Amino acid sequence: MQVATFKSKMVYTSTLRMPHFYHERSAALNVGLGGAIDKVDVTDNIMIHCRSAIDSSTLTVSECVDALRSDLTYGLSTAEAVRRQKYNGFNEFEIAEHEPLWRKYFEQFKNPLILLLLASAAVSVLMKQLDDAISITAAIVIVVTVGFVQEYRSEKTLEQLNKLVPPACHALRDGREVQFLARELVPGDIVTLSVGDRVPADVRLSEAVDLQVDESSFTGEMEPRHKHVKPLNGPVNVDRIDNVVYMGTLVRSGHAKGVVIGTGSNTRFGEVFKMMQAEESPKTPLQNSMDHLGTQLSFYSFAVIAVIFLIGLLQGRDILDMFTIGVSLAVAAIPEGLPIVVAVTLAIGVIRMASRRAVVKKLPAVETLGCVTVICSDKTGTLTKNEMTAVTVVAADGTAADVSGIGYSLEGGLCSVGGERVVGNSHPSVTRVIEIGCVCNNAALCEGVVIGQPTEGALLVLAMKAQLDDRRLAYRRINEIPFTSDSKWMGVQCEAINANGGPNEYFVKGALDRVLEMCVAYLQGGCVPQPIDNVARERFLETSRRLGSCGLRVIALAVGHSERDLCFAGMVGIVDPPRPGVAESIEIVQSAGVHVKMVTGDSLETACSIGSRLQLYHDGGSCLSGPQIDQMSDMELEQVIKEVTIFYRSSPKHKLRIVKALQNLGEVVAMTGDGVNDAVALKKADIGIAMGASGTDVCKEAADMILIDDDFYTIRSAIEEGKGIYHNITNFVRFQLSTSVAALSLIALSTMFHFENPLNAMQILWINIIMDGPPAQSLGVEPVDKDIIRQPPRNVRQPMITRALITNIFISAAIIIAGTLSVFYKEMSADNKITPRDTTMTFTCFVLFDMWNALACRSNRKLIWEIGLLRNRMFCVAVSASILCQLAVIYFPPLQRIFQTEALSLYDLIFLCALTSSVFIVAETRKYFELRLRKSSSYTNFGSGSNL
């Protein structure tokens, strides 16, 4: 390594133990440790850089310490630490200065629909329509505030990374171990670690005693990694560096010492931080749809103004009057209630999801799930229970036992041989295997939760199922040889409590090949030693391969009187089983056109085994490993990724590439994750889903949704909710636009043909209240149809106002216009003048048309008796209240004077109800024939498919 200088061209190599010249303020200091080493500081003009974990892992401890100009006994002096800190900065993540809150707030107004509403409010003020201006402004403020709060909360993600730096650490300074703020660490500091410590920086280990570190935030693997100090040889995988510990990881056992090689943004967490800053969360499909809707409405509004203006010119009417009328109609056509309905509908969706054990952090994310075309799901804890479970026991003499039950619960759990339950010593050879796994074990089970290693927890639960868990009480532990990544086995030396001076016993468990190396015999019948020959050894290895091909983790167990004189007892097959109901959920979402892909760090065999159980993988299916992804270009990955259902040996960086490749192909991607490194992929995905039980704080902050129970079934429920939300929003748009078009057409036609307006100002205001009020709002809270999950994801490129929707809007509007004008003409023709009765009949006719139209808009696909007339209680209350208010307007004298109405007869009301129901009857008839057509099409497709 070469270290550059500011003041000279001098080069210093890592072979130097000390620099050739010293800082005069730090003359040679003897630290009084038996004349150990005189520690000297380096000169001011040497820059000490952070080092990468990969580079440091290939150096010996002394080479790494030399490169950082430090000393394992003395550490750094305070003066040198201050100097290095000035160059390298504090050991924390520097978050860019935030934009002022007021500027963030006003940026929300860039939304096209918001700009359109602002223009409408301004025009309303100029035309002295203050009631419209106030209602529109209120809608804008509510929606903009909601959007601002969402954005403000999403920016907390980067701040969570700083919480991974522990507040204090222990390090050597000036030859003494001192405690100080971890943010003051610099490259070259010598730190000490013990159980429970969170690692304060990236550290190259110089000492490690039984050190196990939880790196699940990086790797997703729940098993702690065993660490050592030896340098690594050959190509180095960053996820398999065992002589370096990373900032933010947790020491689970043992103690250690090492030299700091990276601080702040120059750590492995720092890489995540930089990537988080570089990635932008994409707009949700709903936000894009609303933007497009704003553009569409703007176009239609200007079209209305242009048409009215042109007609006025052709009729020779006053240009200013026609322009005023056109602008008024355009403003009235804009659904100012839409943003509020969207916000309320999304908020109710969030509340519903909370009851299904999912926390949605960003409102639009709820609807995004309804557009998802690909779900990239973690295996551990999401598709599986994350509770290691013993499923089979194979004794050395060939006796095999099946184990039932899932996870750490004893409910329904049995161990049986040929259907006969194993209890106590009923089957000695199987009993001996289970006993060894129970005694050579440090786990404990407390209220269904394993304290200790998951694998040991599975062996303990196995013993409890066979009623053998009390066997560990029959032995007193004398010594323990811990598991290491090199040895791959663990052993305990015990004496039987009632042995009366008998020899000690060794109980050993671990990898089969390592355990067999220590065995000279195997047990026949659980107690009779038989010499191990090549035939027996190959039989054991073949059994292990068979279990491994089924996705099982194989634990070999042996017993004897010394480490090199063991008898092989048998093996246990352990698996993390699929969660109940996950297979059915996957089948349902896949039948609806959503592809599910498993992303795991496990081996190919384990991934394929779980995938086949969940119907994700079939023989001949396509799988892709993390190293294979590394060898591919982005274009090559995009060419194959659609066919791949299982990604194995994958790391969080592979997740990001998977997300980008799928998005480049036009897919809407949901990604699950639980580690810090997953945060980047979660932020990039269209919908990031964090695990609530096992996820890190950073991961949860970056995600759009958090699964409280880490269950895939909850994702299925969220997809169902998302589709229902968009369905409700389009129903509202359909209702409001059809009513708006009808109301405006009445006014426009009257204006163009010089008719007197059939509705007065107060009546128009009342209709506006209905259009934007409770009946309209209640469409947004329509309960989700259970069959909606089977509908394919909506095309995010398709605008909200489609040709089909426009057709339905104009059909409904035409019926309302024709019916209302016919009533107006019929009533007026009697005396050729407009009377209160004429306007009352016309007014009531339009309001009842509105109510029937709202009923028809509750579903665009299903008939009213299929969805349930009374299922949406809020709708029933809103419509009933509106009808009662309309009756009050007709029959209550004070309101009669305000609205210029008069009482109608019962016959009038019956006539109007019958007439106005036509809009509902036509809509239901259309739905009926469309339903018949869909069923016929489905039947034809099914028949065609069955003949293949």
N, C-alpha and C positions, 0 to 999 in steps of 0.2 A: 504493500500500500504506500502511496505517496501522499504527503501532507503539504499543501501549498502554503506559502507565506505571503503576507502583505508587503514586508519590507525588504525581502531578499529573494534570490533565486535558489536559496539553499533547500535541499531535499532531504527528508528524513525517512528512513525506511523502518518497517516494523521489526527488523532484526535488532534494533537498538533497544537495550533495556532502559536506558536513561538518555535524555537529550545531551548534546555535547556542551551546552552552556546553560546556565541557570539564572533564574530571576534573583536579583540581589536581595530582594526583600524576603526571600525564602531560602536562606542559606541552608546547607545540609543540616537536617534535624535528626538527632538520634532519639527514637521514640521510647527508649528504655525497655526494649523487649529482648533482653539478653544480647544486646549488640546486633540485633537483626539487620535491618536495612536502613541506611540513611536515605530518607525520602527527600526528593528535591522537586521543586515546581518547574514547569516548563516556561519558556520565555513568552512574553506577551504576543510576539508576532507569529506564533504557531496556532493555526486554526484546527481545533479538534472537531472533526465531523462526526455525525451519527453514522452508524454502520448498519447495513441490512442484516436481517436474520440469516439469510442464505449464506452470505459471505462469512459471517461470524461463526456459523455452525461448522464450517470446514476447517477452521483454525483450532489449534490447541488452545487451552486456557491461557497459557503464558503468551502465546502469539497475539491473542485477542487483547489481553491486558496491555501488552507492549504497544500495540497499534493505537490504543486509546490513551497512552502515556499515563497509566495509572499504576497502582500498587495494591495487591490483595491484602497486605497487612496494614498499610497506612491509609489507603484511600486517597482522597484529594485534600489539599489544604483549603481553608475557607476562601483565601484570596484567589486561588486558581479556580475554584468553583464559581466565584463571582465573575471572573473573566470569561469563563466558558459560557456562562449564562447570558452575558451581553451579546455573544455571538450566536448561540443556539436558541435563545429565548427561553421563556418559561415552559415547563412540562405540562402544557395544557393546549387545548384547541382554540385557536384564535378565530372567533366568529366575527365576520364582517359587521361593521357598524350598521345597525338597522335603519331602514328608511323611516322617516317620521310617520307616526301613526296617522296623522291627518292626511298625508299624501297617499298612504295605503288605502285609506277610506275613500278618497275621491277617485282612486283608480278603478273602484268598483263601477263607476258610472260609464266606463267605456263599453259596457255591454250594449249591443245594438237595441235590444228590447227596452232597456232602461233609457237609452237616448231617445227612443221613439216616445216613451211615456213622458219624458221631460219636455219634449216638444209639444206634446198634447197638453200638458199642464200649462205651459207658457201661452199657448193659443187660447186655452180656456180662460186664463186671466185676462188676456187682451179682449176677449169677447164677453167679459163680465159674467162668465159662468163659474162662479166661485165654488159652488158645491162640487162640480166636476174637478176643478183644480185641487181642492183640498183632498178629495178621495184619491186622486191619482198620486199626489205628493206623499200621502200617507203610505200608499202601496210601495212607492219607490224607497222611502226611508226604511221600511221594514225589510224589504228584500236586500237592499244594499248593506244594511247592518248585519244581517245573517251571513252574507257572503264575506264581509270583513272579518267577522268572528271566526269563521272557518279557516280563512287564510292565516290569521294571526296564530291560531292554535297549531296549524300544520308547521309553522316555522320553529316550533319548540323542539323539533327533532334533533337538530344539530346541537342544541344546548344540552340535551340528554347525554351526549357523548362525554362531556366534561365530568359528569357524575361518575364515570367509570374510573377516573383518577382518584384514588383514595386520598383523604385529606392529609394523612400523615404517613411517614415511612421510617424505617430504621436503616441508617447507612453509616459508613466510616468517614469521618472528617477529622483531619489533623491527628490521625492515629487512634481516635476514640469512637466508639459506637454511640451515635446520638440520634435523637428523634426530631424530625423537622417536617415542614410542609412538603408533600410530594411534588408540588408544582415547582419547587426549587431544585429538583434533581437535574443533573447535567450528564452528558456522555462521559464515562469514566468513573462515575461514582460507584462505590462498592456497597451493595445493599444486602440485607439479610431478610429472609422470609421464613415464616412459620405457619402452622395450621390456622386457617381462617383469614389469612392476609389476602387482600386483593393486590395483585402485582402492580406496582406503581409505574413501571415503564417496561420497555423491551429489555430483557436481561439475559446475557450469556452466562450460563451456570458455571461456577467453579467448584462448588460443593453441592451434593444432593444426597440426602439420607432418606430413603423410603419416600421420595417426593412424588406425590400424585397431584396433578393440576387439572381442574375442570375447565376444558376449552370448548365446551358445548356452544358458547356464544359464537365461535368461529366455525366449528366443524359440524355442529348439530348432534354429535355423538354424546350420549349421556354418560358413558363410562369415562372416568378421569384418565388422563394419560400419565404414564409412568415416565419420569424424567431422569436423565443421567448427564454426565459431564464430558463424555468422550466425543472427539471430533467425528464428523460424518464424512464418508467417502462417496465418490461418484455423484451422479445427478441427484439433486436434493429437491424433494417435494415440500413446499412451504407448510403443508398440513401435516407433515410427518417429521418435523424438526423437533427432536426430543432433548436437545441440550440448550434450548432457548425457551424462556417463558415470556408471555406477551402481556402487555398492559391490559388491565381489566379482567384477566382470568383469575381464578380463585384457587388457592392452595387448599386441597382437601385433606392431605396427610403429609407427614414428614416435615423437614426443614431444609433450608438451602441458603446459599450465598452466591453472589455473582456480580458481574460488572455491567453497568448500564450501557447498552449499545444504541438505544434510540429513545428519544423523548418527544412529547407533543405530537405534532403532525408527521414526524419522521418515525412513527411506530406503525405496527400493523393496523392498529385502530385508526391511525392517522390516514392510512390509505383509504379506509372506509369513509373517513371525514371528507377527504378531497373528492371522492367519487360522489358523495351525497351533495356536495356543493355544485358539482358539475351537472348532475341530473335534475331535470325539471319534471314535476308531476304533470302528466298530460291532462288536458281538459276532459271531463267526463262526457260520455255521449249525450247525456241530457243537456249539459251546458252548451254543447255544440248545436243540439236541436233547438234550444231556446234562442241561441244567437241567429240561427237560420230562420226561425219563426219571426224574430224581430225584423229581419231583412225582408221576408215575405210580406209581413203586414205593412211595412213601410212602402213597399212597391204597390200593394193594393190600395193603400191610403192615397198615394199620389195619383193612382189611376182613377179613383173616385173623384178627386178634385178636378182632374183633367176632363173626365166625361161630363160632369156637371157644368164645368166652365164652357166646354164646347157646345153643349145644348143651349146654354144661355146665350152664347154668341149667335147660334142659328136662329133662336127665337127673338133676337134683338132686345134681350132684357139687359138690365143694368149689370155691367161687368162686375162691379164691386159687390153687388148683392149676390150674384151667382158664386163669386169666389168665397164670400162669407158662408153661404149655405154649404158649398163643397167642403170647406175646411171643417165646419161644424159636424157634418156627417162623417168625415174621415176620423175626426177625434172621437166621436161617439162609437165608431166601429172598433176602436182599439180596446181589447179586453184588459182593462187595467186591473181586473181582479185575478188575471192569470198568474202573475208572480206570487201573489199571496196564496192562491190555491196550490201552486207547486210547492211553496215552502211548507204549508200546512200538511199537504199530502206526504211529503218527505219526512216531516217531523213525526207524523203518526206512524209511518213505516219504521222509523228509528225506535219508537216506543214498542211497536210490535216485535221488532227484532230483539230488543232487550228482554222481552218475555221469553224469547227462544234462546237465550243465553249467548247473545252476540251484541257487542257494543259497537255501534256505528259512529265514527268520529266526525265524518264529513257528510252532510245531508245528501248531496248528489250521488254519493257512493252507493246508496241503497238502490237507486234505479239502475246504476251501472251494472249491477249483478244480473239484471234481466237481459243485458246485451252480451254477456260473456259467452264466448265461443270456445275458449280453452281454459281449463283449470289445471295449473301446475301445482301439484300437492306434494308436500312432504309425506314420507312414509311414517316415520316414527311419531306416534302420538296423535296423528291426524287420521290416517288410514288404519293405523294400529293403536292398541291401547297404551303403548309405552309401559307395559308391565310384563317383564320377561316371565314366561310360563314354561315349566317343564311339561313336555307332551309325551315323552317316551323314555323308558329305562331299558337298557340292554345289558344284562349281566355277562361276565366273561365266559360263562358256560353256555351262552346262547339264549337263556331265558329272557323273554321280552315282556315288558309291562306297558300298558297304555295308561295315560294319565288324562283325566277329564277335568273340566273347569277352566275358567279363563282368568288370568291376572292373579292378583294377590288375595282374591276372595276365596274362601273355602266352600262357598255355596256351590253345590253340585260337583264338588271335586272328589274324585276317587282315583285310586291307583289299583289296577286290576291286571291279572294274568289269565288270559283265556276266559274272561268273564268272571273270574273269581277274585274277589277283593283282596288286596294286600293289606294286612293289619298285623302289626307287630312282627313276629318271626314266622308268619304263615308261609312265606316263600323266602328261605334264607339267602339265596344268591341275590335277589332283588333287594331284600332288606339290608344286606351288607353295603350295597352301592348307595342306598339312600342314607344310611347311617354315616358313611364317610362324608357325604356332602353336607350333612347336618353338623358334624363335629368340626370339620375343617371349614369354618364359616364364621364371619364376624358381623353378619347382618342381624337385624331384629325387626319384628313385625309389630307395629303399634297402630291399632285401630285401622287396619287395612292399608297402612302406609309402611313401606320398607325403609328402614334406616340403615344405610350402607349401600353396598354394590347391588345393582339390579339382578345380576346373575346369581349372587349368593342369596338374594331374596327369593328367587325362583326355587333354589335348592331347599331353602328353609320351608317354604310353603309346601313343597313336595313331601317333606318329612312330616309335616302336620297333616297332610291328607292321608298318609299311611300310619298316623298316630305314633310316629317315631321321633318327634321333636324333643322328647324328654331325654333322648340318648346323650345329648351334649352335657346333661347334668351328671352323667355317670363318669365323666372324665375331668381331670384337673389339668389345665394347660400349663406346660412347663416352658415351652419355647415356641416361637413362630418364625418361619422363614417367609417374608412377604413376597408377593408376586412382583416381578419386574418385567419390563419389555424384553429383556434379554433371556431370562430364564423361562418365562411363560408358564410358571407353575407356582403354587403356594403350598406350604406344608406347615403342620403343627405337630409338636411333640407333646404327648399327653401320657398321664398315668391314670389307670383305672382307679376310682376311689375305693373300690372293694377288692383291689388286686392283691393285697397282702404281700407287698414287696415284689410282685412280678415285674417283668421287663416293661419298659415304656413302649408305647406304640406311636408310629408315625402315620398321620393321615395326610394324603396328598391329593390335590386336584389341579388340573391344568390342561394344556394342549396335549392331544393324544400322543403325538410323536415324541414330545419331551418326557411325558410320563412313562411311556413304554421303554425309553432309554434307561430309566431307573429301576425297571422291573426285571426280576429274574424268574418269576413264575406268575401264574394266574390262578384265581380261585375257582374251584369246582364245587358247586353246591354252597358257595358262600363261605366255606371254611377249609377245604382241602386244597393245598397248593399243588399245582401241576407245572412242570417246567415249560417255559415259553420256547417253542421252536419256530422256524420260519413259517410253517403252515399256520400256526395259531396267530402269529404276528400279522400275516397277510389277511387273515380272517377279520381281525380287529380293525385293520386299516380299511378293508372293503366295507365293513359295517359303518365306519365313520364317513366314508365317501358317500355311501347311500343316504345317510342322514343329512349330510351336507348338501346333497343335490336336491333335497326337499326343503332347503332353506333353513335348516336347523343349525344352531350353534352347538357344537359337540364339546362336552366337558368330560374328560377322562378322570377316573378316580382309582386310587390305589391305597394299600395299607401294608405296614410291615414294621420291623423292629429297628430299621435304620434307613437312611436316605438311599442307600445303594443296595438294599436288600428288600425290595418291595414286591408285593403280589398285586397284579392288576385285578381289580374287582369288576370293572365294567364302565359304562358311559351313560350319560344323560343327554337327551336332545332337548334343546331349549329354543323357544321362538317367541317373538313379540307378536301375539295373535291379532288378526283384524278385529276392529271394533264391530260390535253387533249392529246390523242395519246399514253398514257402509256399502256392502255389495249391492243391496237393493237401491240405495241412493245413487250409486254410480250408474246402475242400469237405467234408472229413470232419467237422469240428466243426459246420459248418452243418447237415449231414445229421442230426446228433444233437440238433438243436434249439438250438444256441448261435449267436446272431447276432453277426456281426463288423462293427464300424463303424470306419472309418478317420478319424483325427483328425490334421490336418496344417496347417501354416502356409503351405503352397504355394498356388499359384493353382488355380482351378477346372479349367483345362485339364490341368495336370500331375496333379492328384489324380484326375480322371476317367480319364486315360490309364492310370495305374498301377492304379486300381480295376478297370477293364475287363480288364486283363491278369490280375488276380487273381480275376476272376468276382465282384467285390464290387459292380460297377456295370454297368448295362445302359442302353441308350438309353431316355430317359424316366424314369430313376431319380431319386430325390429326394436333393438335396444342400442343405446349409445352410452359410452363411458365418458367420464370427465377428461381423461387423457386423450381420447379420440377427438373430443370437441376442441381441445387445445391445438390439435394438428390441422384443424379445418379453418378455412377462411369463412368470413361471414356469408358469402354467396354459397359456398359448399354446404354450410350448415342449413341455410334456408331451403336448399334443394331436397334435403332428407328429413327435415324436422317434423313435417306433418305426419310422416309414417311412423315416427318413433313414439312408443307409448311408455317406455321406461328409460330413465336416465340414471345410471348407477355410478358409484365412485365420483359423485358430483360434489363440488364445493359451491359456496355462495357466489363466487365469481362466474361459475358456469350458469347459475340461475339467471344472472343479468344478461348473458349472451342469449340464453334461451328465450327470455322475454323479448329482447330486441328483435331476434330473428322472427318470432311469431308475429310481432306487431308490424314488421316490414311486409309480411304477407297479408296484412289486413285483418288479422285476428284481434279480438278483444280479450285480453289476458287477465285472469285472476291468478295471483301467486301467493302461496302461503309460506311463512317463515317464522323462525323463532330466535335466530342469532343476530348479533350485531352486524355481521357481514351481509345478512339477508336484507338489511334495511335499504340498501341501494336498489336491489331488485324489486322490493316492495314499493318503493317510491316511483320507480319507472313503470311498473305494471299499471294497467288501467284500474285495477282494484287490488290493493295490497291487503292481505289478511294475516294478521299476527296471532300467534298462539298466546292465549291469556294465562294458561297454567304454567307453561314452560318458557314463554318468550321473555326476552330482555326488554328493559324500558325503552331503549333506543328503537328496537324493532316495533314496539307498540306505538311509539310516537310517529314513526314513519308510515305506519299502516293506515288504511282507510277504515278497516273494521278489525275488531278483536274477538276471537272465539274464546269465550270464557272457559269452555270445557274442552277445547282443542278437537272438537268432533266434526268430521266431514259432513255428517247429517245436517249440521247447522248451516253449512254452505248451501246445501240443497234448499233449505228453508229460505235462505237469503235470496237465492235466485228466484224462487217462487214469489217472494215479496217484491223484488225488483220488477218483475214482469207485471205484477198487479198494479204497481205504482204508475208505470208508464201507461198502462191500460186506463187507469182512472183519469190521468191527466188528459189523454186524448179524448176521453168521454166528455170532460169539462169543455175542452176546446170545441168539440163538435156541437155541444149544446149552446155555448155562448155565441159562437159565430153564426149558427143557424138562426138564433133569436135576433142577433144584431143585424144580420142581413135582412131579415123580415121587417124589423122595426125601421131600419133606414130606408128600405125600399118603399114602405108605405109613405114615409115623409118625402122621399125623392120623387115618387110618382105623383103625389099630390102637388108638389112644387112645380114639376115640369108641365103638368096638364092643367095648372091653374085651379086645382080643386082646393076647397077649404081643408085644412088639416083635420083628419078624423080624430086625432088625439090632441088634447091640450097639454100645456107645459107640465102641469102637476102629474098628469097621467103618464107622460113620457118618463118623468123622474121616477115614478113608482115602478114602471117596467124596468128601468135601469137598475133599480135596487134589487129586483128579482133576478135580473141577469147576473149581477155580481154578488148577490146576497146568499142567504142560507140555502135555498134549493140548489144553486149552482155549486156552492162550497161543499155541500154534502155529497156531491158526486165524487169528490176527491177522497172520501173516506169509505168508499164501497169496499166491503170485505173481499179479500183475495179469493178468487175462484180456485178451487183445488185442482181443477184440470189444466190450469194455465201453465203449470210446470212442464207439461208435455208439448207446449207450443214451442216452435224453434225460436232461437234468439232473434230479436229484431235487427234488421239491417241498419247499422248506425249511419250509413250514408244516405238513408232514406229520410226525407224531410218529415216533420211532424204533420204538415198539411199535405197529404198525398192526393192523387187524383181521385182515389176511392172516397177519401174523406170529403173532398170538395163536392163530389157528386152527391153524397148523402146530405151534406149541408144545404145544397141548393134544392134538393128534393123536399127536405123538411121546410126550408124557407118558402118555397113555392106554394106548398100546401097551406102554410100559415098566412101568406099574403092573399092567396085566392080566397080562403075561408073568411078572413077578416074583411077584405074588400067587399065580398058578397053580402056579408051582414050589414056593412056600412051602406052599401048601395040599396039593399032591401029596405032598411029602416028609413033612409033619406028619401027614397022614391015616393013614399006615402004623401009627403007634403012639400017635397023639393026644397027643403031647408033643414039645417042641422039643429037638432034639439038636444037637450040633456039626455033624453032616452037614446037617441042615436049614438052619441058618444059613449054612453054607459054600456050599451050592447056591444059596441065595437071594442071598447076598453076591456070589458069582461071576457069577450071572445079571445082577445089577444093573450090575456093573462092565463086563461084556461088552456089555450094552445101551448103556452110556455110550460105549464105543469105536465101536460101529456108528453110534450117533447122531452122534458127532463126525465120522465119515467122511461121513455124509449132509449134515452142515452145512458142508462145505467150499465148497459152492456152492448157492445157492437157485434157480438157473435152469438150470444145465447138469448133464448126467449125468456120473458119475465118469470114464467112459472118454473123455469129451470134454475134461475139464480135465487128465487124466493122473493115474493112480493114484500115481505116484512123484514127481510134479512138486514137491510141497512136501516137501522132505527133512526139515525140522524136524518136520513132522507125523508122518512115517513113523517117525522116531527116537523121538518122544515116545510114540506109541501102542505101538510095539514095547517100549519100556522099561516102560511101564505094565503091559502084558500079562506081561512077564517078572517084574515085581515082584509081580503078582497070583499068578503061579505059585509064587513064593517064599513068599508068605503061605500058600499052600495046602500046599506040600510041604516047606518048611524047618521042622524041629521047633521051634527057638527062636521063630520067628514064629508057628507054630501055637499055641503057648501064649499069646502076647500077643493074637492075634486070635481065639482060641478056634475054630480051624478044624481040619479033618482032610482027608487026601488024597482026591482024587476019581479015579475011573477014567477011562480014555480015552473010554469010551462016554459018561460024564457030560459031559465037555468037548465032545465032538462034538454031543451033544444040546443043550447050552447054546448053542453057537455057532450051530447051526441055528435055534434058537428066537429068539435075540437078533438075528439078522440080519433079522428081520421089520421092525424099525423102519427099517432101511436100505432094504429092498425096497419098503416102502410109500412112503417119501420119493422114491425113484428113479422109481417108477411115477407118482406125482403129477407130478414134473418132466417125465416123458416126455409125458404127456397135455397138460400146459401148453405144452410146446414145440410139439407138434402143433397146438395151438389158435393159438399165436402165428404159426406159419408159415402156417396157413390164413387167418388174419386179414390178414397181410401180403400174401398172394397176392390175396385179394379186394380189398384197398385198391389194390393195384397195377393189377389188372384194371380196377377202376372208374376209376382215374385215367387209364388209357391210353385210355379211351373218350371222355374229355372233349375 
